[in-house]
Amino acid sequence: MIGEEAQPTWNHILVYTTPATNALTMSRQQFLASYGLLCLPGIIIATIFFFRQYFRHLSRVRVAQRKSERYAILSLKGLSPQPDDEANAKKAMIVVLGDIGHSPRMQNHALSLAKMKTKVYMVGYLDSEPQDEILYNPYVELVVMPSPPRFLAIFNSKLLYPIAAVIKITHQIIAMWSAMRYECPKCDFMIVQNPPSLPTLLISRIVCWATETRMVIDWHNFGFTILALKLGPAHPLVRLMKYLETRLCHLADSHFCVSRAMALALRRDLQIDKPIHVLYDRPAQIFQPVTDSADRFAFLSSQAETTQYVQKIMDGRCALLVSSTSWTPDENFDILIDALVSYSTLATRERDDLPFLGVIITGKGPLRQSYLDKIAALSAEGKLDRVTVKSTWLPFEDYAKVLACATVGISLPVLGWNDYASWRELVTEGVDGLGFNSGAALSDIFVRLFEGVGETEELAKLKEGAKRQSLRRWDEEWEKVAAPALGYEMKDVNKMPLEDEMQQEN
């Protein structure tokens, strides 16, 4: 973008070789032409980088080697490492244009399909290990794509972002087509995670057309709204993304989504006329409460994030909070930081009865380091006394155990942002969770739930409600909603189409 001060100088220089009336027009044309030419080297770089990365990414398949080791163990025990009915089994493809290890919902899809004796091909990046059930399951095959070039992270400005987007999307198109078309067999259906929308929906639809495969989109969010957080809602790329996402989603055969609020938005705003099935995220069987104090103490002692204050946790003098995030712009962690600063001020100056607060934030993402730097600066200024914040990435099994040991976590109360449409749909306020819409409100909740030594009456009530709510697991939800939608015959399944539910509400 050319500033107002720079413009006269630019035109003044051009006026010696060009008529004044055409100076600005010619300059813009030259600028756009030069900008467009930058995209061509980007495509060439992405292509070269892909073939270079294609062989390098094989080292990432070290995780899959554990699966081979498991097969070897099964063979020694006289068990077949491959399903006996693999030739006759249904085949499904699960597409994640992201890290498979960071996609628990898609891993749950794969495990549920494997239980139906369906051969599953999971296509995605392998930047972190999936859960062991995925690695050791003979019905699940990982098809690993090379991750995009790391140097693209330097293109953070709005001006350079389109260049990075061209390079990244070109790389992803080549990687997706190679993996889905040549490394996977013809499948009965394909489940595609959205977002990211581009080029995921386009390449997936083309592959489905070429192989006569049924396409199902699993909606976690809207791609254009996430892009708008980075570029602004009026940016041309955001408008283009919304247009393409709206058009491409109509080409799918059916849809899953995480809430009724999203289902209604898909029907109303995107005008989708294909079947939409609300498939709620429910805890998988791996998430189980830790009821034995010795087991809880042993696990917390083994974790670097909690070993220093494990005794305080056991004695009730430290509340342990766990928050999972992808460190992206759509998750505003400033609210949590503001709440922790407010809590620290109360705990150190006014309320001696407030316990120490231990916060574990799990996940990886682009904004992680900037937030950690902010937390470190606040700690150095003494604004986070009696509060400790740790950020880590845990294996799936350890993550489940950390949640089970937390004061707030799985089978425990949920504290969440309540200023969105599906909050009341997912959480019963005051029964299994509490909502907030500001840092001050979250700090007040901390004080109410954690004041004194031990468990408050309100916290105990919320824990009991959350425990009842968690009795319904992912397998039950999947068998009720997803299995019939994908063509599996399930007994005792009572499924109501979205249209019938909407008519009942009206």
MIKOLLUM-102253 format. One record per residue (C-alpha): residue in three letters; x, y, z. Coordinates in pm, whole numbers, padded with zeros to 5 digits, always signed. Layout:
<nodes>
AlaXYZ/...
</nodes>
This chain:
<nodes>
Met+00000+00000+00000/Ile+00142+00341-00097/Gly+00112+00617+00160/Glu-00019+00964+00081/Glu+00321+01124+00141/Ala+00498+00889-00098/Gln+00250+00934-00381/Pro+00347+01286-00500/Thr+00715+01195-00516/Trp+00634+00880-00714/Asn+00419+01073-00964/His+00675+01351-00985/Ile+00943+01107-01091/Leu+00717+00948-01350/Val+00604+01274-01503/Tyr+00932+01311-01690/Thr+00861+01001-01900/Thr+00480+00978-01893/Pro+00196+01225-01939/Ala+00073+01346-01601/Thr-00281+01226-01661/Asn-00168+00862-01705/Ala+00110+00859-01446/Leu-00090+00716-01157/Thr-00273+00466-01379/Met+00046+00333-01530/Ser+00208+00309-01190/Arg-00075+00100-01054/Gln-00064-00128-01356/Gln+00307-00173-01317/Phe+00266-00243-00947/Leu-00007-00501-01004/Ala+00193-00665-01282/Ser+00499-00688-01060/Tyr+00288-00822-00773/Gly+00137-01084-01000/Leu+00475-01196-01126/Leu+00575-01269-00768/Cys+00314-01546-00759/Leu+00478-01742-01042/Pro+00808-01796-00857/Gly+00598-01892-00558/Ile+00436-02173-00752/Ile+00773-02291-00879/Ile+00925-02277-00530/Ala+00632-02471-00383/Thr+00662-02742-00649/Ile+01036-02781-00599/Phe+00997-02774-00223/Phe+00728-03041-00237/Phe+00948-03294-00414/Arg+01230-03211-00173/Gln+01001-03250+00125/Tyr+00831-03559-00011/Phe+01131-03771+00069/Arg+01225-03585+00385/His+00880-03633+00535/Leu+00933-04009+00534/Ser+01130-03961+00855/Arg+00810-03841+01019/Val+00660-04180+00961/Arg+00870-04299+01254/Val+00543-04289+01446/Ala+00395-04539+01204/Gln+00691-04767+01271/Arg+00549-04826+01617/Lys+00250-04970+01437/Ser+00479-05209+01249/Glu+00635-05310+01579/Arg+00287-05376+01712/Tyr+00212-05593+01409/Ala+00529-05789+01479/Ile+00417-05850+01837/Leu+00074-05964+01721/Ser+00233-06200+01471/Leu+00452-06355+01740/Lys+00141-06415+01945/Gly-00022-06591+01653/Leu-00263-06307+01580/Ser-00318-06159+01238/Pro-00175-05808+01208/Gln-00423-05730+00931/Pro-00801-05768+00952/Asp-00913-06106+00821/Asp-01195-05954+00617/Glu-00997-05659+00479/Ala-01071-05751+00117/Asn-01446-05735+00180/Ala-01446-05453+00434/Lys-01584-05111+00365/Lys-01322-04844+00301/Ala-01330-04488+00426/Met-01097-04192+00387/Ile-01062-03926+00657/Val-00902-03603+00535/Val-00735-03362+00776/Leu-00544-03075+00616/Gly-00360-03037+00945/Asp-00183-03242+01209/Ile-00355-03576+01269/Gly-00226-03576+01626/His-00402-03242+01688/Ser-00735-03369+01552/Pro-00904-03572+01827/Arg-01250-03562+01667/Met-01119-03707+01341/Gln-00924-03971+01533/Asn-01249-04061+01709/His-01417-04097+01369/Ala-01142-04336+01262/Leu-01170-04551+01575/Ser-01549-04568+01548/Leu-01524-04676+01186/Ala-01259-04933+01277/Lys-01501-05082+01530/Met-01741-05126+01237/Lys-01461-05324+01063/Thr-01412-05049+00808/Lys-01064-04997+00664/Val-00976-04633+00733/Tyr-00716-04422+00553/Met-00629-04109+00750/Val-00474-03842+00529/Gly-00294-03552+00697/Tyr+00027-03420+00847/Leu+00211-03610+01118/Asp+00368-03333+01326/Ser+00275-03505+01654/Glu+00182-03857+01758/Pro-00181-03967+01740/Gln-00316-04178+02023/Asp-00191-04535+02051/Glu-00531-04677+01954/Ile-00483-04519+01612/Leu-00124-04635+01571/Tyr-00191-04994+01675/Asn-00526-05045+01505/Pro-00504-05285+01208/Tyr-00803-05114+01045/Val-00642-04767+01045/Glu-00374-04667+00794/Leu-00192-04334+00815/Val-00127-04161+00482/Val+00119-03886+00568/Met+00155-03565+00366/Pro+00458-03334+00386/Ser+00387-03021+00589/Pro+00397-02678+00419/Pro+00732-02495+00408/Arg+00821-02342+00745/Phe+00955-02023+00591/Leu+00596-01920+00510/Ala+00560-01815+00875/Ile+00759-01499+00800/Phe+00486-01370+00567/Asn+00272-01218+00843/Ser+00179-00882+00691/Lys-00146-00829+00501/Leu+00052-00723+00193/Leu+00265-01036+00177/Tyr+00000-01280+00298/Pro-00144-01342-00054/Ile+00200-01448-00177/Ala+00238-01693+00110/Ala-00116-01817+00050/Val-00040-01896-00316/Ile+00274-02090-00223/Lys+00103-02275+00061/Ile-00209-02368-00135/Thr-00004-02485-00434/His+00202-02706-00203/Gln-00115-02842-00039/Ile-00284-02916-00372/Ile+00011-03126-00489/Ala+00042-03303-00154/Met-00332-03375-00122/Trp-00373-03499-00478/Ser-00070-03728-00448/Ala-00186-03875-00118/Met-00557-03907-00189/Arg-00542-04017-00551/Tyr-00235-04240-00560/Glu-00176-04362-00203/Cys-00535-04447-00112/Pro-00764-04697-00284/Lys-01118-04622-00395/Cys-01328-04571-00081/Asp-01699-04594-00009/Phe-01707-04249+00152/Met-01479-03967+00259/Ile-01507-03753+00576/Val-01342-03413+00530/Gln-01257-03181+00818/Asn-01347-02816+00760/Pro-01178-02573+00809/Pro-00939-02527+00641/Ser-01168-02490+00342/Leu-00913-02431+00065/Pro-00791-02631-00105/Thr-00942-02910+00107/Leu-01299-02900-00021/Leu-01195-02852-00384/Ile-00942-03136-00402/Ser-01163-03367-00197/Arg-01457-03308-00429/Ile-01245-03372-00740/Val-01112-03699-00592/Cys-01466-03803-00500/Trp-01584-03735-00854/Ala-01291-03930-01000/Thr-01343-04231-00773/Glu-01724-04217-00731/Thr-01687-04167-00356/Arg-01947-04012-00128/Met-01825-03688+00035/Val-01916-03587+00390/Ile-01798-03256+00541/Asp-01742-03242+00916/Trp-01785-02876+01011/His-01582-02752+01309/Asn-01602-02383+01216/Phe-01626-02158+00910/Gly-01305-02103+00716/Phe-01384-01748+00605/Thr-01460-01629+00961/Ile-01120-01751+01083/Leu-00947-01578+00792/Ala-01141-01260+00871/Leu-00981-01250+01216/Lys-00642-01217+01046/Leu-00722-00996+00748/Gly-01046-00823+00844/Pro-01398-00902+00719/Ala-01376-00659+00426/His-01053-00801+00281/Pro-01091-00932-00079/Leu-00942-01268+00016/Val-01202-01310+00292/Arg-01482-01236+00047/Leu-01332-01481-00201/Met-01298-01746+00071/Lys-01661-01702+00175/Tyr-01778-01730-00186/Leu-01574-02044-00255/Glu-01659-02210+00076/Thr-02029-02143+00019/Arg-02018-02286-00334/Leu-01798-02588-00260/Cys-01994-02703+00045/His-02300-02751-00175/Leu-02111-03021-00365/Ala-02091-03251-00060/Asp-02340-03535-00020/Ser-02403-03476+00352/His-02269-03288+00651/Phe-02175-03333+01017/Cys-02142-03040+01255/Val-02065-02990+01624/Ser-02381-02810+01736/Arg-02739-02733+01638/Ala-02649-02364+01622/Met-02397-02439+01349/Ala-02643-02669+01170/Leu-02901-02393+01158/Ala-02637-02148+01030/Leu-02543-02391+00753/Arg-02906-02426+00653/Arg-02996-02059+00686/Asp-02680-01869+00584/Leu-02509-02108+00343/Gln-02839-02243+00204/Ile-02725-02607+00222/Asp-03005-02839+00112/Lys-02827-03171+00174/Pro-02868-03374+00498/Ile-02709-03211+00805/His-02643-03423+01113/Val-02553-03276+01453/Leu-02274-03491+01598/Tyr-02178-03357+01939/Asp-01826-03388+02070/Arg-01841-03634+02358/Pro-01552-03774+02566/Ala-01400-04094+02434/Gln-01347-04395+02660/Ile-00987-04292+02723/Phe-01113-04003+02938/Gln-01182-04155+03278/Pro-01175-03993+03624/Val-00886-04075+03857/Thr-01051-04172+04185/Asp-00753-04321+04365/Ser-00545-04059+04552/Ala-00225-04261+04518/Asp-00267-04283+04140/Arg-00336-03911+04119/Phe-00031-03827+04330/Ala+00193-04060+04127/Phe+00085-03912+03794/Leu+00109-03548+03900/Ser+00452-03618+04049/Ser+00570-03759+03716/Gln+00476-03446+03520/Ala+00724-03160+03501/Glu+00437-02909+03495/Thr+00294-03017+03831/Thr+00574-03186+04024/Gln+00669-02867+04216/Tyr+00326-02816+04372/Val+00179-03165+04370/Gln+00146-03173+04749/Lys-00045-02845+04747/Ile-00285-02991+04490/Met-00341-03301+04699/Asp-00400-03093+05014/Gly-00645-02860+04841/Arg-00415-02558+04873/Cys-00369-02534+04496/Ala-00640-02544+04228/Leu-00532-02705+03900/Leu-00685-02570+03578/Val-00630-02718+03233/Ser-00706-02531+02912/Ser-00652-02665+02561/Thr-00603-02427+02271/Ser-00476-02411+01914/Trp-00326-02065+01981/Thr-00512-01907+01690/Pro-00675-01561+01660/Asp-01026-01703+01709/Glu-00934-01800+02067/Asn-00879-01483+02270/Phe-00647-01585+02551/Asp-00619-01227+02676/Ile-00938-01293+02871/Leu-00776-01577+03067/Ile-00461-01371+03127/Asp-00667-01075+03255/Ala-00855-01309+03489/Leu-00532-01456+03626/Val-00386-01108+03689/Ser-00704-01003+03870/Tyr-00703-01323+04076/Ser-00337-01273+04166/Thr-00407-00919+04288/Leu-00688-01043+04514/Ala-00491-01341+04642/Thr-00183-01139+04736/Arg-00342-00817+04869/Glu-00694-00884+04993/Arg-00785-01253+05023/Asp-00549-01475+05219/Asp-00795-01764+05189/Leu-00754-01795+04812/Pro-00540-02093+04709/Phe-00242-02105+04478/Leu-00353-02140+04114/Gly-00176-02377+03874/Val-00271-02340+03507/Ile-00162-02584+03236/Ile-00224-02472+02878/Thr-00184-02744+02617/Gly-00158-02710+02243/Lys+00050-02562+01963/Gly-00019-02274+01730/Pro+00103-01951+01568/Leu+00029-01721+01864/Arg+00176-01946+02132/Gln+00510-01771+02174/Ser+00364-01420+02181/Tyr+00125-01515+02461/Leu+00399-01694+02655/Asp+00617-01384+02627/Lys+00332-01175+02763/Ile+00280-01415+03055/Ala+00654-01415+03130/Ala+00659-01033+03132/Leu+00362-01019+03372/Ser+00530-01271+03602/Ala+00852-01066+03603/Glu+00648-00758+03701/Gly+00497-00946+03995/Lys+00146-00943+03848/Leu+00106-01322+03856/Asp+00207-01399+04215/Arg+00036-01709+04355/Val-00031-01811+03995/Thr+00182-02041+03782/Val+00119-02086+03409/Lys+00277-02373+03217/Ser+00243-02443+02846/Thr+00309-02787+02708/Trp+00215-03042+02446/Leu+00121-03377+02595/Pro+00074-03717+02435/Phe-00296-03796+02406/Glu-00291-04050+02690/Asp-00116-03807+02928/Tyr-00351-03528+02826/Ala-00647-03743+02928/Lys-00486-03812+03267/Val-00405-03445+03329/Leu-00768-03356+03268/Ala-00877-03632+03504/Cys-00650-03492+03778/Ala-00751-03129+03731/Thr-00989-02925+03943/Val-01162-02817+03623/Gly-01155-03058+03327/Ile-01315-03370+03181/Ser-01591-03513+03404/Leu-01541-03185+03591/Pro-01691-02838+03558/Val-01639-02644+03237/Leu-01562-02273+03246/Gly-01623-02121+02906/Trp-01701-01813+02701/Asn-02080-01789+02701/Asp-02132-01511+02447/Tyr-02210-01735+02150/Ala-02514-01914+02017/Ser-02438-02274+02118/Trp-02331-02215+02480/Arg-02670-02302+02629/Glu-02695-02594+02392/Leu-02368-02748+02512/Val-02351-02645+02879/Thr-02621-02622+03143/Glu-02532-02309+03337/Gly-02483-02377+03707/Val-02523-02753+03662/Asp-02214-02875+03476/Gly-02037-02547+03402/Leu-02022-02171+03436/Gly-01996-01909+03162/Phe-01819-01573+03147/Asn-01790-01287+02899/Ser-01494-01095+03043/Gly-01174-01144+03237/Ala-01332-00988+03546/Ala-01623-01234+03534/Leu-01384-01530+03503/Ser-01178-01403+03797/Asp-01495-01383+04007/Ile-01569-01747+03920/Phe-01219-01849+04030/Val-01277-01680+04365/Arg-01620-01839+04417/Leu-01507-02191+04331/Phe-01165-02201+04497/Glu-01189-01986+04810/Gly-01079-02153+05131/Val-00907-02489+05171/Gly-01070-02787+05005/Glu-01379-02802+04788/Thr-01655-02542+04798/Glu-02021-02643+04790/Glu-02071-02486+04447/Leu-01767-02667+04303/Ala-01891-02999+04442/Lys-02232-02942+04283/Leu-02077-02861+03947/Lys-01855-03168+03962/Glu-02153-03392+04022/Gly-02342-03236+03731/Ala-02042-03270+03501/Lys-01999-03632+03601/Arg-02359-03710+03503/Gln-02319-03520+03176/Ser-02005-03716+03083/Leu-02180-04053+03111/Arg-02280-04026+02746/Arg-01969-04108+02548/Trp-01849-04058+02192/Asp-01927-04416+02089/Glu-02291-04378+02189/Glu-02322-04043+02011/Trp-02148-04172+01697/Glu-02360-04486+01678/Lys-02676-04281+01715/Val-02596-04006+01462/Ala-02300-04085+01236/Ala-02343-04458+01178/Pro-02690-04437+01016/Ala-02582-04130+00818/Leu-02289-04326+00673/Gly-02503-04627+00582/Tyr-02444-04859+00878/Glu-02734-05048+01028/Met-02746-04998+01404/Lys-02993-05152+01644/Asp-03193-04939+01885/Val-03090-04616+01717/Asn-03339-04331+01749/Lys-03231-04061+01506/Met-03434-03751+01429/Pro-03338-03557+01114/Leu-03254-03191+01161/Glu-03557-03085+00959/Asp-03794-03270+01196/Glu-03630-03107+01498/Met-03665-02764+01339/Gln-04033-02825+01270/Gln-04091-02933+01631/Glu-03921-02616+01759/Asn-04134-02400+01532/
</nodes>
